[in-house]
């Protein structure tokens, strides 16, 4: 383990204990929505995807 240059290593992160970190958790990384809007003169539908880091274009 190289700790030179001010590097820090959290040794418990590398222990083979299943209850120790690193760990996993459930998360939402993206979401897709179907949008429908309708009036007497207009019908509009769009699929919208939201995800971090994606452009708005």
Phi, psi and omega in degrees: 000123182265114177247021180286160176071024177080007179289140178241139178235127176273096187305321180301339178295343184250008177282146184281018178284128185290342180268355180272168177274161003290156185224172177247156172209155180285142180207156175259120181259340175200161178215144177238132181237140172260118182255127177231130179225128184219133172233185179294332184247356186216136170232127183225135177219142182207145171259125184245130177245132179239123178206141180296138177088350178275147181287162180278357185275000000 
